[in-house]
Amino acid sequence: MTISDSMNSFGVSGTGFTEDENQTLMLLRSNKERLQLEIQQIRQEITEVTSRINELQSEVDRNAEPKVWEAIELFNQGAFSQCFKRLLELDAFSSTPSGTLEEEVCKSTDVVECSAVDKANFLSANISNLNIEKFHKFLFKTDNQLVMRQFLLAVPIEGLSLVDSVRKCFKSLLFTEAESDVITRIYKYISQSYFIQNPEEAEKTFGSEDACEFAAGAIVFINTSLNNTNVKEKDKMTEDDFANFGQCREVREMTEDGSGISREYMVNVYRELKKNPLQLTSNYTLNMNHKSVLKQGFLFKEGGQYRNWKKRFFVLHSDFLYYYENPEHEKPKGIIVLQNLEVRATNDSSRKFCFELVDRGSSGSGGGGGSGSASSGGGGEKRPKVIKATKTQGGTHVEGKHSRYIMSASSEEERDEWIAAIKDTLKVDMVYALLQWREANKSQTPSAF
């Protein structure tokens, strides 16, 4: 067979080529097929090696998993001290240099000393397996501020705008709601992280961590104002008003040159959030029963209209306080929504060991008075806010009209237990907190609005 015949058998016409050129082309075609076969073999070997690596990693995970899961289960039961103690016993933490800001010495004598960095790393690594309520209860606790700081410092925001940094940090926290002081701490730690990870941009745009912290709060505020259906149209801030927001006296005092935050920056934030809102609440699904009973028992409750006392069986959940005629009844007589409220001891001339639930913004002294409907109060006093609640009336639940709920326990100890348990569950929703913030700034710096 001639070289031309061979070329034709490969589908390559030899017409126009010399014998040497045809020979070279045939050699190239042969080498190409050989290389293709070798590549296919290499791919197969890579697949086999990758599969083996995954098998080995699975074996490692299976060996470590029982130890980690033991700690996770303790955490999900709310046994935080035991959780971290167990992890220390298992040597599950990496060492953290002493004498640094990251080193935490727990204040309580019954808590094992443990690094805030290690605690934050444990939360980050296992967050998909943690009970979200216990996660928030631990991380949002005042004693664990340093853990929250380390948790947020570990969120990678280098190269991001402050808007996207706020977006990412709230998402990492699986944020749903929290008390206003917790939200303030979140702003603070986002600001610190932004200055650490984006120092040039942070210094250029804000000039100080205080101004950056204010901007983080303003971002959340304007996002709520623009995009939350609970904010009335008349309460929505205009673009020009928001631009002035960064120029109010308090913000100017936060910056070294007294210039505040530029109008251009505030306008760009306004337009970005109008186009692409922040999602500040998590769609994370609870992996444990979020309706667990936190406390229950009989209390006397003062009526609203006639101010008579009736014995009711109260059941405390994380978001609601239910009360029934007796424990056997399935349907409650009433439900109190535990948002934006304050619980405190109070006095009553007819009963001892009383405590009350009032709106967080109430300026009342906590002394006598009924738990009846809200009224103007006369004499120019601010109208008390109605507490979110429902009650049974005519066989159906209707919206409550109480501005105050008063309950009486059987002893001082029991009263204090109820107050402590309710305090652990009270929340401030984002809309309320930010509208309160705006109202406070409005009274102090009217020119900014």
N, C-alpha and C positions, 0 to 999 in steps of 0.2 A: 504494500500500500504506500502510495506516495504521500508526501507531506500535505499536498493539496487535498487528497482524499481524506486524510486525517482531520484537516481543518473543517472540511465539509461535514464530517461526522459530528463535530462539536457545534455545528450550526454557524460556523464562521466561514464566509466565502473568501477564498484566496485570490479572487480577481483583483488585480491592481497592486498586489504585493509581490515582492521578490520571495524566493525560496527561504532566505534567511529571516525575513520579516515574518513570514508565515510560521516558521519554526519558533520564533520568539513569542508570538501571540499564543500559540498552542501551549508553550511552557507557562506563560502567565495564567492561562485558563486553568491549567493543571494545579498550579500553586494556589490559585484562588479557591478551588474546591477543597484542597488539603487544609487551607487555613479555616475555611468555613466549618469543616469537620472538627478541627481542633477547638475552635470557639465554642461549638456545641458541647464538646466534652468538658471544657472548662466551666461553662454555665451549669452543667449537670453537677460537677464537683462542688461549685459554689452553693448550689441548692442543698446538696447533702451536708456540707459543712455548716451552713446556716441552720438547718434542721437539727443538727447535733448540738450546736450552741444553744438553741432554744430548749432542747431537752435538758441540757446541763443546767441552764438557768432555772428551769422549772423545778429541778431537783433541789437547787439551792433555795428557791422560794418556798418549797414544801417543807424543807428543814427549818427555815426561819419562821414560817408562818404561825405555827402554834404558839411560839413565844410572843410574837407581836400581837396576835389575836387575843391572847390572854390580857395584855395591857389595854387593847382597844375595848374589850368587853368591860373592863373596870372603868374606863373613861366613860363609856356609854351608860353606865350605871350611876355616874356622877361621883365615883370614887377617884377623884383626880389625884390626890396624894398617893394612894395605893398604886395607881397606874404608873406614875413616874418613878415611884420607889421600885416597882417591879422591873421597869426598863433599866434602871440603874443596876439592879441585881443581875440582870441578864447581859450587862455591859453593852447595851444597845445604842448608847450615845457615844458620839465622838467627843474627844476632849476639847474643852473651850479654854483659851488662855485666861488665867486669873488676872484680876486687876484691870479688866477692861469694862467698858460700859455694857457689854453683852453678858457679863457675869451677874447672875441674880442670886441673892441670898433671900430665901423666902422668909417672910416676916413671922408666920405662925410657927410655933415651936413643934407642932405635929406634922409639919411639911418637910420632906427631905429636901436638902439643898440641891438645887439643880439649875443648870444653865438655861437662861431664857432662849438662847439660840437653839439649844437642843429641843426644848419644848416646842418652839415654833416649827422646827424641822419635822418633828413628830406629827404635828397637826397638818402640815403641808403634805407630807408623804402619805398620810392615811385618811385624808379628808373625805374620800369617797365612801369610807367605811364608818365614819363617825356619825353619831346621832347629832343632827344639826342644832337642836335645842341645847344639848349639852356643850357642843362646840361653842356656841354663842355665849352660853352662861359662863363658861370658863374664860374665853378670850375677852369678853366685855367686862369682866369683873375688874374693879379698880385696882386690886392687888396684883393683877396680871397685865398692867399697862406695858411693862417692858417686853412681855411676850408678844403682845399685839404689835408693838413697834418693830420687833425683829421679824414678825410674820409679814408685815407690810414692806419692810426694807428688802425682803427677799423676793418681792414681786418684781420681775424685770420690766422696767419702764424706760430704759436708756433709749434716747432718740425719739421718744413719744412726746406729744404735746401734753400740757397739763390736763386738758379735757380727756384725752385718751388714757392718761395715767389714772385719773379719777375713775374712769369707766372700768379699767382693768383691776384696780384695787378693790372696788366695791364688789366686782364679780368674784374675785378671789376669796372674799369674805363670805360668799354665799348670802349676801346681805338681804334681809327682809325688813327688819325694823329694829330700833334700839332707842334707848333713852338719849336725851339731847346731849348729855355730857359725854356719852360714848361717841356720838357722831362728831362732836368737837374734837375728841382725841383722834378719830380717823383722819380728819382734815389735817391735824397737826403732824401726824406721822407720814401722810402722803406728801406734805410740804417738805419734811426733812429728807424723805427718800428722793424727791425730785431734785433737791439741791445736791444730794450726793451723786445721783446718777446722771444729771444734766446740769452741771455747775455753771457753764457759760451761759446757756439759755436762761436758766433760772435767775442768775444775777442780772442779766440784761433786761429781762422782762419784769421782774418783781423787785429785785434789789435787796430783799430780806425774806427770811422764812416766815415772818409774821404776815407780810403782804401776800406771800404765796399761799399761806394757810387761809387767809381771807378769800383769795381768789378761788380756792378749792370749794369753800363754802358757797361762794357766789355762783359757781358753776352748778352746784346741786340745786341751789335756790331757784335760779332762772330756768333750769330744766324743769323743775316742778311747776313753776309759775306758767310756763309755756305749754306744757304737755299733760299735766294732770287734770283730769276732768272734775276733780273735787275743788279746784281753784276757780272761783267765779270770774267771769270776764272782767268785771270791774277791778279785780285784784291783780290781774295780769300786768306785769311791768312792760313798758314800751322799750324799744331799742334805745332811744335817747335817754330815758330814765336809767337804764342799766349802764349805759356809757358813763353817766354821771356818778353811778354807784362807786366806781373805782376812784373817783376824785373827791369823795367826802372827806371831812377833816380827819377822821380816825385813820383812814387808809393813807392819807398823805403823811401822817405822823409815823406810820410804819416804815416808810422809805427814807433812806438817808438824805436824799436831796429834796424831800418833801413834795415830789411830783405825783405820788400816788401811782395807780395803774393806768396806763394810757387808754384814752378813749378808743383808739384804733383796735387795741387788743380786746377790749370789752365788747365792741361792736362785732368783731370777728367771732368771739365766743357765742354771742347771742344768735348770730346767723347760723353758725354751725349746729347749735343745739336745736334750733328751730327746724333745721333740715334733717339732722340725725340725732334724735334724743338719746339720752342715757337710759339704760334699763337698770334701775336701782334696786329692783327686787328680784330675788332669785327664784327660778323655777325648779330648784332642787327639791327632790321628793324625800320626805322624811323616811328613814329606814326603821323607825320605831314608832310606836303609837304616840302621836302628838297630843292625844286627848287623855293622857294619863292623869290620874287624880293626884294632886299635890297635897291637898288637905281637905278634910271633911269633918262635919260635926254640927251639933245644934247650937244655934245662937238666937237671941231675941232681936227682932228687927222692928224699928219704929215705922209706923205707917205714914204715908205722905199726907193724906187729906185729913184724917182724924187724929193722927199722931198717937195712936194706940200701939201697944207692943204685942207682937205675935211671935210665937216660937216657930222657927223655920229650920229646916235641915239644909246647910250650906255645903256646896261642893266646889272646890277651887281647882280650875284647870289653868293652863299656861296663858290663855287669852281671855277667859271668861270666869265669872263667879255666878254659879247657878244657886237658886234656893227653891226648896220643895216644901210641901206641907209635911211630909215625912219621908224617910228613906225608901219606903216601898213604892212610892209614886214614880212612874216613868217620866211623866211630863212635868217640867219645872213650873213653879208659879211665876218666876221671873229670871231674867238673865242680865247681868251687868257686864258691859264690855270694858275690859281693863286696859284702856288707852287714855293717855293724857290726864291721869288721875293721881291724886295724892292720898295716902292712907295715914291716919294719925290718931292718937288717943284724944278723947274729948270727954267733957263732963256733961252729965244730965241729972237734973234734980230728982228724977223718978227712978233711975236705975244706975247701978255701979258698973265699972269695968267696961266702959263704952269706947268704941272707936268709930271713925267716920271715913267715908270715901267722898272726896270733893274734887272738883276740877282743879288741875294743876295751877291754873292761873288765878284761883280764888284767893282773895286777900282777907278772908275771914279769920277770926282768931281761934276758931275751933271750940269755942264755948257753946253753951246751950243752943236753942233754936231747933226747929224741926227739919225734917228731910222732905219737905213738901215741894211743890212745883216752883220753878224759877219765877221770880217777879222782879219788877223794876227796883224795888227796895226803897224808893222815895229818897228825898233829901240829896239827890244827885249821885247816889251810890251806883257803882257799876252793876249792871244786871248779871246775876250769876248764870253761868253756862249750864245748860241741861246736859246731864250725863247720858251717854249712849247706853240704852237699856230697853228691854221689853218686859212686859208683864201680862199675866193672864187676865182677860176681862171678857165676860160673857162667853167663855169657852174658846176664845181665840187670843193670840198674842198681839198686843198693841204697843206702840212706841211709848216708852216711859217719859215722864215729865219731871223727874227728880233732879234737883241741882245738888242734892246731898243725900247720902245714905248713912244711917246710924245703926250700928249693931251693938249688942250687949253680950258679953261673955260671962261665964260662971265664976271666973277668977281673974286676978291681974295677970297671972302666968299665962292662962289661956288667951287672954286679950293680946298679950305681947307676942304670943306664938302666931296668932292670926295676922297681926300687923307685919311681922317679919316675913311670913309666907307670901302675903300679898305684895309686899315691897319687891320681892324677888321676881315677880311676874309683870309688874307695871311697865308699860312701854309708852313711848311717845312716837307717834307716826311722823314721817318725814314732812308731810304737808303742814301739820300743826307746828312743828318745831321751826320750820323756815318762815312761816307766816308770823310767828311770834318774834323771830329774829328781825324780820323786816319792820315790824311794828316798833320794836325797840330802837332800831336805827332811825326810823322815821321820826320819832319824837326827839331824838338827839341831833339829827342832822337833816332838817327839813329841806335844805337847799339841794340835797342829793336826790330828791325825788320830785 
